[in-house]
């Protein structure tokens, strides 16, 4: 899958024959063959001709729009892969307490296992007592989740795990990026700004994979459905947060790829956001990670291929009404 990210403030898009022309404010141009583009992700306001939009619709190329600070605004998509038969079965299973409870356990247990492994790898060198205790506690919470009989209880355990996990991550960050707690909408510090931006990129990667295999992104099993919100992507992102986003953020900060000058600090509501050029830097780091081959599945895959594999196994689980057919990504 070939994805084009547009982050510079003054880009405009034009079409010439079978080529997309991207120009900056100085009329400097870059060209890309249309047939090599699967998706375009746009940050901020860009000028796009109706000719290009029509061409994208014909070729089933999706466009995703975000604000300059990474808030999702909307997307252009042909909806060619809608399958009402699958969607009906998906909805019925979302109402099935046994199926939704057990697949929710898979989502959350996989998430906590991946968090444990990431902390273990970081702590191997430093042997920090609090982190070692957290790793043990997360294992104990996994046992509790395995025997849970309702999702409310599962979410309670997951919330406790998340607090311990993020508190532990602080030990491996440069001092200027230490944070009090996980904050969202808006992020209140530089670390949370990076994490939130990364999660948003990953979220819509998963959203795209869900639609690609023919599932409905708005019908979920673990998270409660909300109007205009693709809650199934929230289900599937859980196990992927730590191995994909958290790992690249911690690594980037430890390698001093970001400084506090990479952020805008807004006095109005205390929000902290990545600057335009800094978001481009994080996107490049993300792309390097998601196109990296790993061995966590039966055969070698890139992380991007894993998102499709993940969505396809969920599709199989729905088709066969068997939650055990879902195959989460578990790092080692």
C-alpha positions as CSV (number, residue, x, y, z in Angstrom):
1,X,0.0,0.0,0.0
2,X,1.4,3.4,-1.0
3,X,0.4,6.4,1.1
4,X,1.1,10.0,0.4
5,X,1.2,12.4,3.4
6,X,0.8,16.1,2.8
7,X,1.9,18.2,5.8
8,X,3.3,21.4,4.4
9,X,1.0,24.4,4.8
10,X,0.9,25.6,1.2
11,X,0.6,22.4,-0.8
12,X,-1.9,22.2,-3.7
13,X,-2.7,19.2,-5.8
14,X,-3.2,19.1,-9.6
15,X,-3.7,16.3,-12.2
16,X,-1.9,16.0,-15.5
17,X,-2.6,12.9,-17.5
18,X,-2.0,10.0,-15.1
19,X,0.1,12.0,-12.7
20,X,-0.5,13.9,-9.5
21,X,1.4,17.1,-9.3
22,X,2.0,18.6,-5.9
23,X,3.1,22.2,-5.7
24,X,4.3,24.3,-2.8
25,X,3.9,28.1,-2.4
26,X,7.0,28.7,-4.6
27,X,5.5,26.5,-7.4
28,X,8.1,23.9,-6.8
29,X,6.5,20.7,-8.1
30,X,6.7,16.9,-7.4
31,X,4.9,14.3,-9.5
32,X,3.6,10.9,-8.6
33,X,2.0,8.3,-10.9
34,X,-1.7,7.9,-9.8
35,X,-1.6,4.1,-10.2
36,X,1.0,3.9,-7.4
37,X,-1.1,5.8,-4.9
38,X,-3.6,3.9,-2.6
39,X,-4.3,6.7,-0.1
40,X,-3.6,10.4,0.5
41,X,-3.5,11.8,4.0
42,X,-3.8,15.6,4.3
43,X,-3.0,17.8,7.3
44,X,-4.3,21.3,7.3
45,X,-6.0,23.2,4.4
46,X,-4.9,22.1,0.9
47,X,-6.1,23.1,-2.5
48,X,-7.5,20.1,-4.5
49,X,-9.2,20.3,-7.8
50,X,-12.5,18.5,-8.4
51,X,-10.8,16.8,-11.3
52,X,-8.5,15.0,-8.9
53,X,-11.3,14.1,-6.5
54,X,-13.3,12.5,-9.4
55,X,-10.2,10.6,-10.5
56,X,-9.6,9.3,-7.0
57,X,-13.2,8.1,-6.7
58,X,-12.9,6.3,-10.0
59,X,-9.7,4.6,-8.9
60,X,-10.8,3.9,-5.3
61,X,-8.2,6.1,-3.8
62,X,-9.2,7.4,-0.4
63,X,-8.4,10.8,1.0
64,X,-8.2,11.5,4.8
65,X,-8.3,15.0,6.1
66,X,-6.9,16.1,9.5
67,X,-6.4,19.5,11.1
68,X,-2.9,20.8,11.3
69,X,-2.8,19.4,14.9
70,X,-3.9,15.9,13.9
71,X,-7.7,16.1,14.6
72,X,-9.6,13.9,12.1
73,X,-12.0,15.9,10.0
74,X,-13.3,13.4,7.4
75,X,-12.6,11.3,4.4
76,X,-13.4,10.7,0.8
77,X,-14.1,7.1,0.0
78,X,-16.1,5.2,-2.6
79,X,-17.6,2.6,-0.2
80,X,-17.2,-0.1,-2.8
81,X,-16.5,-2.8,-0.3
82,X,-19.7,-2.5,1.8
83,X,-21.1,-6.0,2.4
84,X,-24.5,-5.8,4.2
85,X,-24.6,-9.6,4.8
86,X,-21.4,-9.4,6.8
87,X,-22.5,-6.2,8.5
88,X,-25.7,-7.9,9.7
89,X,-23.8,-10.8,11.1
90,X,-21.3,-8.4,12.7
91,X,-24.2,-6.5,14.4
92,X,-25.9,-9.6,15.7
93,X,-22.6,-10.9,17.2
94,X,-21.9,-7.5,18.8
95,X,-25.2,-8.1,20.7
96,X,-24.1,-11.6,21.6
97,X,-22.8,-11.4,25.2
98,X,-20.6,-14.5,25.0
99,X,-18.9,-13.6,21.7
100,X,-18.4,-9.9,22.6
101,X,-17.1,-10.7,26.1
102,X,-14.6,-13.4,25.0
103,X,-13.3,-11.4,22.0
104,X,-12.9,-8.4,24.3
105,X,-10.8,-10.5,26.6
106,X,-8.5,-11.3,23.6
107,X,-8.2,-7.6,22.7
108,X,-7.3,-6.5,26.3
109,X,-5.1,-9.5,27.3
110,X,-3.1,-9.0,24.1
111,X,-2.7,-5.3,24.9
112,X,-1.5,-6.0,28.4
113,X,0.9,-8.7,27.3
114,X,2.4,-6.4,24.7
115,X,2.8,-3.6,27.4
116,X,4.5,-6.1,29.7
117,X,7.0,-7.2,27.0
118,X,7.8,-3.6,26.1
119,X,8.5,-2.7,29.7
120,X,10.5,-5.9,30.2
121,X,12.7,-5.0,27.2
122,X,13.3,-1.4,28.5
123,X,13.9,-2.6,32.1
124,X,16.3,-5.3,31.2
125,X,19.2,-2.9,31.4
126,X,18.1,-0.7,34.3
127,X,16.2,-3.2,36.6
128,X,14.0,-0.4,38.1
129,X,12.1,-1.8,41.1
130,X,8.8,0.0,40.3
131,X,8.9,-1.2,36.7
132,X,9.7,-4.8,37.8
133,X,6.7,-4.7,40.2
134,X,4.5,-3.3,37.4
135,X,5.4,-6.2,35.1
136,X,4.4,-8.6,37.8
137,X,1.2,-6.8,38.5
138,X,0.2,-6.7,34.9
139,X,0.6,-10.5,34.8
140,X,-1.7,-10.8,37.8
141,X,-4.3,-8.6,36.1
142,X,-4.2,-10.8,33.0
143,X,-5.3,-13.7,35.2
144,X,-8.1,-11.7,36.7
145,X,-9.3,-10.7,33.2
146,X,-9.3,-14.3,32.0
147,X,-11.7,-15.2,34.8
148,X,-13.9,-12.1,34.4
149,X,-17.6,-12.5,33.6
150,X,-18.4,-9.0,32.4
151,X,-16.9,-6.1,30.4
152,X,-17.3,-3.6,33.1
153,X,-14.9,-5.6,35.3
154,X,-12.5,-6.0,32.3
155,X,-12.4,-2.2,31.7
156,X,-11.7,-1.6,35.4
157,X,-8.7,-3.9,35.3
158,X,-7.5,-2.5,32.0
159,X,-7.7,1.1,33.4
160,X,-5.5,0.0,36.4
161,X,-3.0,-1.6,34.0
162,X,-2.8,1.6,31.9
163,X,-2.0,3.8,34.9
164,X,0.8,1.5,36.0
165,X,2.1,1.1,32.4
166,X,2.3,4.8,31.7
167,X,3.8,5.6,35.1
168,X,6.5,3.0,34.3
169,X,7.2,4.5,30.9
170,X,8.2,7.8,32.6
171,X,11.3,6.0,33.9
172,X,12.7,5.6,30.4
173,X,12.1,9.1,29.1
174,X,14.4,12.1,29.2
175,X,13.5,14.4,32.1
176,X,12.0,17.2,30.0
177,X,9.4,14.7,28.6
178,X,8.2,13.4,31.9
179,X,4.4,13.6,32.3
180,X,1.9,13.3,35.2
181,X,-0.7,11.1,33.5
182,X,-2.2,10.2,30.2
183,X,-4.1,13.2,28.9
184,X,-6.2,13.5,25.7
185,X,-8.4,16.0,23.9
186,X,-6.3,18.0,24.4
187,X,-2.9,16.6,25.3
188,X,-1.4,18.6,28.1
189,X,2.3,17.9,27.6
190,X,4.8,17.0,24.9
191,X,4.8,13.3,25.5
192,X,1.0,13.1,25.4
193,X,1.1,15.2,22.3
194,X,3.4,12.7,20.5
195,X,1.4,9.7,21.8
196,X,-2.0,11.2,20.8
197,X,-0.7,12.1,17.3
198,X,0.7,8.6,16.8
199,X,-2.4,6.9,18.0
200,X,-4.5,9.0,15.6
201,X,-2.3,7.9,12.6
202,X,-2.5,4.3,13.6
203,X,-6.3,4.5,14.3
204,X,-7.1,5.5,10.8
205,X,-4.7,2.9,9.4
206,X,-6.8,0.3,11.2
207,X,-10.0,2.0,10.1
208,X,-8.8,1.6,6.5
209,X,-7.9,-2.1,7.0
210,X,-11.4,-2.7,8.5
211,X,-13.2,-1.2,5.5
212,X,-10.8,-2.9,3.1
213,X,-11.9,-6.4,4.3
214,X,-15.5,-5.5,4.2
215,X,-16.3,-5.0,7.9
216,X,-18.3,-2.1,9.4
217,X,-15.9,0.1,11.4
218,X,-18.9,1.5,13.4
219,X,-20.0,-1.9,14.9
220,X,-17.8,-2.9,17.8
221,X,-17.5,-5.7,20.3
222,X,-15.7,-4.2,23.2
223,X,-16.2,-0.4,23.1
224,X,-19.7,1.0,23.2
225,X,-20.9,2.3,19.8
226,X,-21.0,6.1,19.5
227,X,-22.6,8.3,16.8
228,X,-20.2,9.1,14.0
229,X,-17.3,7.2,15.7
230,X,-15.6,4.0,14.2
231,X,-15.6,2.1,17.5
232,X,-14.4,-1.1,15.9
233,X,-11.1,0.6,15.2
234,X,-10.9,1.3,19.0
235,X,-11.3,-2.4,19.6
236,X,-8.5,-3.4,17.3
237,X,-6.0,-0.6,18.1
238,X,-5.6,-1.8,21.7
239,X,-3.0,-4.5,21.2
240,X,-1.1,-2.4,18.7
241,X,-0.5,0.8,20.7
242,X,2.6,-0.3,22.6
243,X,4.4,-2.3,19.9
244,X,3.9,0.3,17.2
245,X,3.4,3.8,18.6
246,X,4.7,3.7,22.2
247,X,7.9,2.0,21.1
248,X,8.7,4.6,18.4
249,X,7.9,7.5,20.7
250,X,10.1,6.3,23.6
251,X,12.9,5.4,21.2
252,X,12.7,8.8,19.4
253,X,12.8,10.7,22.7
254,X,15.7,8.6,24.0
255,X,17.6,9.3,20.7
256,X,16.8,13.0,21.0
257,X,14.9,13.1,17.7
258,X,12.4,15.6,19.3
259,X,13.0,18.5,21.7
260,X,10.6,20.7,23.6
261,X,10.9,23.2,20.7
262,X,9.1,20.8,18.4
263,X,5.7,21.7,20.1
264,X,3.2,24.6,20.2
265,X,2.1,25.4,23.7
266,X,-1.4,27.0,23.7
267,X,-2.2,29.2,26.7
268,X,-5.9,29.2,26.1
269,X,-6.6,25.6,27.2
270,X,-3.1,24.4,28.2
271,X,-2.9,22.2,25.1
272,X,0.4,21.0,23.6
273,X,0.6,20.1,19.9
274,X,3.3,19.1,17.5
275,X,4.4,21.8,15.1
276,X,3.8,21.2,11.4
277,X,7.4,20.2,10.6
278,X,7.6,18.0,13.7
279,X,4.5,16.1,12.8
280,X,6.1,15.4,9.4
281,X,9.1,13.9,11.3
282,X,6.8,11.7,13.4
283,X,4.9,10.5,10.2
284,X,8.3,9.5,8.7
285,X,9.2,7.6,11.8
286,X,5.8,5.9,11.8
287,X,6.1,4.9,8.2
288,X,9.5,3.3,8.8
289,X,8.0,1.3,11.6
290,X,4.8,0.2,10.0
291,X,6.7,-1.0,6.9
292,X,9.2,-2.9,8.9
293,X,9.1,-6.7,8.7
294,X,8.6,-8.7,11.9
295,X,8.2,-12.4,12.8
296,X,5.3,-12.1,15.3
297,X,2.9,-14.0,13.1
298,X,3.3,-17.5,11.5
299,X,5.2,-16.0,8.6
300,X,7.1,-12.7,8.1
301,X,4.9,-9.6,7.7
302,X,5.3,-5.9,7.8
303,X,3.2,-4.2,10.5
304,X,1.0,-2.7,7.8
305,X,0.3,-6.2,6.5
306,X,-0.4,-7.3,10.1
307,X,-3.3,-4.7,10.3
308,X,-4.9,-6.4,7.3
309,X,-4.2,-9.9,8.7
310,X,-5.8,-8.8,12.0
311,X,-8.9,-7.5,10.2
312,X,-9.2,-10.6,8.1
313,X,-9.0,-12.9,11.1
314,X,-11.7,-10.9,12.7
315,X,-13.8,-11.2,9.6
316,X,-13.3,-15.0,9.7
317,X,-14.3,-15.0,13.4
318,X,-17.5,-13.2,12.5
319,X,-18.3,-15.4,9.5
320,X,-17.8,-18.6,11.6
321,X,-19.2,-17.1,14.8
322,X,-16.1,-18.3,16.6
323,X,-14.0,-15.7,18.5
324,X,-11.1,-18.1,18.7
325,X,-10.4,-17.5,15.0
326,X,-9.3,-14.0,15.7
327,X,-5.5,-13.8,15.8
328,X,-4.0,-10.8,17.8
329,X,-0.5,-9.5,17.3
330,X,1.6,-10.5,20.2
331,X,5.2,-9.4,20.4
332,X,8.0,-11.4,22.0
